[in-house]
């Protein structure tokens, strides 16, 4: 299935727990079954930057997939968000099917709001 990724800005608050829920649906608004998929999400200061300042995956527990419900939970602890650089950058979220097919589901600017209370 070829899709155009949704462009969605995200805001992360340094020092606060981060949780975003998404649901991948098809053209009929039916959830896509994510059984057998893995997911990965990275953020970089600029798309061409060599180093990612955020890397979340299903393997490292930063992303949880909801199987037949088509849900995607992206999460970071308060300690993880505290370590993010102020300002932000760009991110994308990719889903990888069991056969290796990669779908970029989301992309956009990642805004990081600097923590005041420490």
C-alpha positions, 0 to 999 in steps of 0.5 A: 500500500503506497500512501502519502505521509501525513504532515503533523507537527509535534511538540515535546515538553522537556522534562515532561512525560510524552505520549502520542496516540495515532491510528493508521486507517485505510481509505475506508477508515478501517484500521490497518492491522499492524500485526507483524509490523515494527516501527521506528521514529527519529528526529534530527536538527535538519533532515540531512543531519548525520546525527539523530537526537531522538530514536524511538523504536518498537525494539527499545519500547519507545513505540507500541503497536496495537495489532488489529486495532491499527494503533501506534503509541509513541512515548518517552519518559520525563528523563528522556525528554529532559535530555532533548535539545531545545528548539527541535528539528524534523522527524518521521515515523516509519512502519516496517511490514514483515516482508520488509516494506517500509511505509512513512506514515508521519513526518514534520517539525518537532518542536521542543519546549524548553523546561523552566522548572528543574 
